């Protein structure tokens, strides 16, 4: 059973803080993704990674960075949290697309920036 | 650029009615298309993928390259189908993008 685990379900941070969201997968997947999920806006891709130390910007990378030092772990970093980054954050992993396989999602981290 | 459009945000039907959730895409290459579903308090999960040409929980979706569409259909909706549905596209670069989602409510 594939497991994608996000380190926190709920986080409350102050404006200006540096925030780390952690995601770990146990299926040796090459691809990992970070999305934010907002009502009416759907899932918007922040960053993705197709290999260790490799990263690509998604559609809304501003204000975020990522780190992938090990294959199983993909971290999302908010350098200086702002209230407009209050959202649900979803991590996902998948094998390479050439296999046309599915992405597996974590349970989500609801981040509130006050 | 990869783009997925789900033109409707909400759909409410009665049990037994047919449903069609629309999805249009924009992509210059050969797309891989998916439908994902999120039931209340559950993780987002795959419902079906176009390449499999399968029916899952009575849902089907056909890729129409001419109309760049991948609409999801079910002839007789059930209450347990109530959920958020997302259409997704993955391109050759591994980038996986989603539409804005549609909330389906099936009333008894």
HADDOCK unambig.tbl for C-alpha pairs under 7 A between the chains (distance, minus, plus):
assign (segid A and resid 40 and name CA) (segid B and resid 100 and name CA) 6.28 0.50 0.50
assign (segid A and resid 41 and name CA) (segid B and resid 100 and name CA) 4.99 0.50 0.50
assign (segid A and resid 42 and name CA) (segid B and resid 99 and name CA) 6.09 0.50 0.50
assign (segid A and resid 42 and name CA) (segid B and resid 100 and name CA) 3.62 0.50 0.50
assign (segid A and resid 42 and name CA) (segid B and resid 101 and name CA) 5.38 0.50 0.50
assign (segid A and resid 43 and name CA) (segid B and resid 98 and name CA) 5.80 0.50 0.50
assign (segid A and resid 43 and name CA) (segid B and resid 99 and name CA) 6.89 0.50 0.50
assign (segid A and resid 43 and name CA) (segid B and resid 100 and name CA) 6.43 0.50 0.50
assign (segid A and resid 44 and name CA) (segid B and resid 98 and name CA) 6.94 0.50 0.50
assign (segid A and resid 45 and name CA) (segid B and resid 97 and name CA) 6.49 0.50 0.50
assign (segid A and resid 96 and name CA) (segid B and resid 94 and name CA) 6.85 0.50 0.50
assign (segid A and resid 97 and name CA) (segid B and resid 94 and name CA) 5.95 0.50 0.50
assign (segid A and resid 102 and name CA) (segid B and resid 46 and name CA) 6.37 0.50 0.50
assign (segid A and resid 104 and name CA) (segid B and resid 45 and name CA) 6.74 0.50 0.50
assign (segid A and resid 105 and name CA) (segid B and resid 43 and name CA) 6.41 0.50 0.50
assign (segid A and resid 105 and name CA) (segid B and resid 44 and name CA) 6.05 0.50 0.50
assign (segid A and resid 105 and name CA) (segid B and resid 45 and name CA) 6.99 0.50 0.50
assign (segid A and resid 106 and name CA) (segid B and resid 43 and name CA) 6.66 0.50 0.50
assign (segid A and resid 107 and name CA) (segid B and resid 43 and name CA) 5.43 0.50 0.50
